[in-house]
Amino acid sequence: MRVLVIGSGGREHALCWAIAASPILDQLWCAPGNPGTAQVADNVPIGVMDTAAIVQFALDRKVDLVVVGPEAPLVAGLSDALAREKIPCFGPSTAAAQLEGSKTFTKEVADAAGIPTAKWERFEDAQAAREFVRRRGAPIVVKADGLAAGKGVVVAATEAEAIAAIDMIMEDKVFGASGASVVIEECLVGEEVSLFALCDGETALLFGAAQDHKRVGDGDTGPNTGGMGAYSPPPCFPPELQEWSMNHIVRPALAEMKSRGMPFKGVLFAGLMLTDDGPKLIEFNVRFGDPECEALLPRLKSDLLPALLAAAEGELKYFDLRWHDDLSSIVVILAGAGYPGEPKRGGAIRKLEEAAAIPNVQVFHAGTKQDADGTIRADGGRVLAVCATGTDLRAAKNAAYAAVDRIDWPDGFCRRDIGWRAL
């Protein structure tokens, strides 16, 4: 098979790494890729939002499957454009991608399908939103309705924080058009987990679970980020609860989407809160999580590529997945100083080979660039995803941090407590 992966982060490096191991792979490209993907694929200088160039490349190279990493090109219609040329795509249509592109749409689907979720209201007027917060009180959650790169959610402990979030999103427009409206909902209490399912429009196949760390600082302190680390499987979310969530959250959503004439194909990522009343939906995403993807794939025993193709072509009902159930995995993110604000870029990163030489360790590139002489430099906020597997979570954590400590990058930092909830 000839495969094109779209994206340039740690998630896409992990996807390329897993796909490259497939015995049915003939050629692998990544657009635009990064120095990590270049180790296992041919990078192509095409931006993720350049739909016309992606489609033309897929036609010219006779690509058998396009695997889309980030959500923005899916919301913008990449899957639809590929479908018009009869090129299989792992990723939903624009209509189905509304599950991530619009918080309101997701809430409406959840209500229609009887999916347990937080009580919510939508507001287009900032003053009405502020008055609602004053009536309801805190804690309360304020969300930009549209895409905000994982940063458009504020869990406000006080009314003042909630009102400040409304002002930031709707008045200051820090997320642009994505903040033209907000969804305000009750604050759910419990453990937050990520559940993943491969979907082909009708069938949903469990693809594991993980728990990530959103806050920038140890002990879950500081501002939210795109994720500072993750681990899989989460002990608080046992297999029987995962299957309950598939039957009461994921599969009802899939059926509702089909009934609306917008069948969902790709990976459905359900962010769940494990409340005293059972799992409740926080949000849907229409792509693999990052860094959860880097935590999941090293535990997958099955060949990833045919599973992705089966999802794209509506053949998942004939499929099964095997996992290394005896392994735990952990991912530690190395970020640039200043993240999640403006990170320090350009610093040289050395001794990556020494880190990757530790048994059961993979170092995925998330925000790097490479000089002509081969020097790797920081070129983003989240720069490296250091993943390790072990017979239990503690063994995986020890290996991951041993690898982190071998990396020579003075401008980098990480949390030192990834996995602390489980441990």
N, C-alpha and C positions, 0 to 999 in steps of 0.2 A: 504493500500500500504506500501511496504517496500522501503525506500529511503536512498540513500547514497549521501551525499554532500562532494565534494572535495575542500579542502582549509583550511586556518587557520587564516583568517583576519576578519576585521569588516564586509566586504561584506558577508562572509560565516556565521558569527554569525547572521546577519540580515536575510539571506536566511533560516537558520535553525529556527529562531524565527518565521518567517512567515509560513514555511512549518509545523512546530509543531502545529500550530493552526488549521490545516485542519482536518475536521471530517473523511476524508477517509484515514488518516495516521494510520498505525499499528506500524511501527518501524522506527526510524530515527537514522542514524549514521553520523558522520562527521570525515573525515580523512585528516590531523591529528587532526584538531580542535584546540580549545583553551579553557581556563577556562570559557569563555562566552558560547561557543557552548555546553559545558558540562552541562549547566543549562537546556538545552532543547533537547539534543541528547546524544547518547553514542559515545564518542570519540574513534577513532581507530588509533593506532600508525603506520600509513602507510603514507609515504611521497607522495606529490602530483605528483612527477615524477616517482614513482615506479609503472609503468603501469601493470606489471605482477601481483604484489600483489593486486592491486586494482581490476583487473579482477577476480582473484581467490577468493577474499573476496566476490565480488558480486555474483559469482557462488555459493559459499558455503552457503551464507545467503539468496539465492534466491531473490536478490534485484530486484525490479520492475522498478526502475528509478535511474540513476546516474545523479546528478546535478553538473556540473563542474564550480567552481568559477573562478580560475585564467586562464590566457591565455596560459601559458607555456605548461601545459600538453596537451592542445588542439592542439597547433602547433606541439607538439611531437607525436601526434597520439593516444591519449587515446580514443577518440570517435570511431576511426576505430577499435581499439582492442576490445572494448565492442561490436561493431556491429558484429564482426566476431562470437561472442558468443550469438548473438541475445538478448543483454541486452540493453534496451532503454537508450539513453543518451541525456540529454539536453546540447547540445554543438556541434559545427560543426566538420566536418572531417578535417584531416590535410590539404587537398586541399583547402577547404573553409576557413580554419583559416588563409590562406595567406593574407586575408583582413587585419589582424593585423600583421602577421609575416613578411610582406614585403610591405614597403611603395610604392615601384615601382609597385607591383602587383595591389594595390589599385588604383593608379593613372591610370594604364592601363584600369582597369575595369571602372573607372569613365569616361575616355575619350570614351571608346567603347559604354557606355550606355548613353552618352550625359548628364552626371551629372555635374552641375556647380561646379567648383573647381579652385584652384589657378594654374596659369601657372607654369610649373616645368621642371627640367632637372635632370638626374641621372648621377653620376660620380663614376668611380672606381679608378680614378687617382687623388691624392690630389692636384697636381700642376694644373691640368686642372680645378679642382673645384675652386681653389684660383683665377685663371685667370678669370673664369666666374664671380665670385663675384666682381672682380675689374672692369669688363666691365659693370655689371648691377648696381652696387652700393647698397646702403642700404636705408631703412631697408629691410631685406631679412631673410628668414627662412632656417635653416640648420637642416636636420633630418638624424639620423642614419637609414639605410634602414631596419634593423631588429629589433627584440624585445630589448627594453632597459628599461623595468620596468617603463615606463612612464617618463623617464628622458633623452631620446635621442633627444629632440627637443630644439633648441636654436633659439629664436627670436632675431636676431641681429640688434641693432639700428645703428651700424656703420660697415664699411667694416672690420675694425680691429677685431671687435667682431666675425664677420662671419668667418674670416680666422682663428682666435683662435679656434673657434668651429670645423672647418675642421681639424685642427691639433690635437685637443683633440680626435676627433672621429676616424680619419683615421691614424694618426701617433702614437699618444699615446695609441690608442686602449682601451680607458677606458670602452667601451662596448663590447670588444672582437670581435668575428666574426660578430656581428650585425653591426659593423661599417666598414666592408670591402668596402661598398659603401655608398654614401650619396645621398639623394634627396634634391635639393635646389629649393626653390619655392618663388614666390612673396609673400610679406607680406600682408595678407588681413586685413582690418580695420573694426572694428565694435564690437558688443557684441558677445562673444563666449558662446554657449549653448550646452547642451548634450541632444540628442534625442535617445529614446530607443524603439525598436520594437521586439516583439516576432515573430520568423519566423519558418516555417515548410518546407522550400524548395520552396513553391509556394506562400503561403499567408503570408503577413506581418501585424501584429496587433500592433497598437500604444500602447506603454507601458509607456507613460509619458515623461516628460522633466525635466531637472534640470539645474542649473548653479553652477559651482564649483569655488573655489578659489585656484589657483595653487601656487601663490607666498607665501613664508614663513611668510612675515611680513604684518602688517596692511597697508592699502592703496595700496595693491598689490605691495609691495616692496620686494627686496631680491631675492634669487634664486628660481627656480621652484622646486616644491615638487610633491609627488604623489597626493596632494590635502589636503588642510587645513580646508576644510569645504564645504558645499553645501546647496542649498535650492531648494524647489520645491513647486508650479510651478514657473518658472521665468516670471515676468510680461512683460518682453520685448519680450516674445515668446508666443503670444496668440494662442488659439486652431486652428484658421484658418491658421496661419502660420505653425503650427506643421503639419497639414494635407497637406498643400502644400509641405512641406519637405518630407512627406511620399510618395507623388505621384511623386515628381520630383527627389528624391535622393534615398530613401530606396527601394521603389518598383522597379525602374529601375535596381538597383544593384542586387536585388534578381532575376530578370528576366535574367540579364546578367550571373549571376553565374549558373543558371539552364541551360542556353544555352551552357555553357562551360563544362557541365557534372559534375559540382561540386555544387549541390544544398546546400544552406545554411540553417542549422537548429540550433536553439538556440536563443540567443538575439544578435541583431545587434545594436551596439552603434555608432551613428553617431555624431562625433564632428563637429559642424557647426559654421560658422561665419555669423552673421546677418549683411551683408554689405548693402550699399545704393542701390545695384543692386539686393538685395534679399539674401536668405540663400545660402551659398556655403560650400561645403564639405572641412573640414580640414583633417579629418582622419576617418577611421572605426576602431572600436575595436570589438572583437568577444565574449565579456563577459560583465556582468554588471560593470558599473563604480564603483569605490570606492573613495570617499564616497557617490556618487550619489545614489547607491543602498540603503544605509541606509536612505536616504531622501525620496526615492520613496515608499518603501514598507509600511511604516506606513500610507500612504494615500490610499492604495489599499483596497477597500471594498470586492472585490471578493476573493474567495479561490485561493491562488497562485498555489497549487499543481496540480490540473487538468489542469491549463493553461500550466504549464511546460510540463506535459505529452502530451498534445495535440500538442505542438510544436515538441516534439521528435517523435511523431507518425504520423505527417502529417494531423492533424485533426483541425487545427486552423480556417478553413473556417466556422466551426459550432460554433465558440466561440465568446464570447463578454466579456468585462471586465467592472466592475463598480468601480468607484473611489469616495472617499470622496472629492467631488469638493468644499465643503465648508471649507476644511482644507488646511492650508499651513504647510510646515515642514522645519526644519532647522537642520543641523548637524554641530557641532563644534568638530574639531579634537584636542585631547590633545596629544602632541608629546613630546619625550624625549629631554632634553637639548642637543644641538649640531646638531639636525636634521635640514636640510637634509644631513649633514655630519655624522660623527660617533656619534650616540646618546648615552647618558648616560643610562646604563641599571642597573637593579637589585634593584632599589629603591622601597620601599614598597608603595603601593597605598591603601589608607584607605577611609572609609565613602562612598563607592560605593552604599551601600544600601540606605543611606540617600539621595543621589543624585537621584537614581531611584524611590524614594518614591514621588517625586514631580509629580503631575498629568500630564499625557500626555508626560512623558519622558521615553525614553529607552536609556540605556547605553550599547553600543555594544563594545565588546572586539576586539581589532585589533592586538596588539602586547604585550600580557601578558603571564605570567606563574604563577603557583600556587605552593606554598610550601606545605609540608605535613601537616602543621598546619592550612592551609587554607589561609595564607597570599598571596595576589595578588601582583605581582611584575612586573615592566616594563621589557619587553623583545623585544624591537623593536624600530623603529623610530616613526611611528604613532601608538600610544598605545591604545587610547580609542576614540570612536566616540559617542559623546553625542547628541542624537536626541530628538527633541521636536516637537509636533504639536500644532497648535493654529488656532483660527478663522481667523487670518491674520498673515502675516509674522512677524510683530512686537511682537505679543503675543507669537508666537513660539520662537522668538529670546530671549525674556525675560525669558521664561521657561528654554530654553537650557542653558543660562548663569547662571541662578540661580542654576541649577544642577551642572554646572562646578565649581561654587564657593563653593559648598559643598564638593567637592572631595579634599582629603588631599594627595597631592603628590608633595613634594617640588621640585622634578626634572622635573616636567612637565611644559609645556607652551602651549598657544594657541593664535590664533588671536582673537582680541576682536571686530572685525568689520565684521564678516560673515553676508552676506546679505546687505552690505552697498550700493551696486549699486541699488538694488531694493528699499531700504528705503530712 
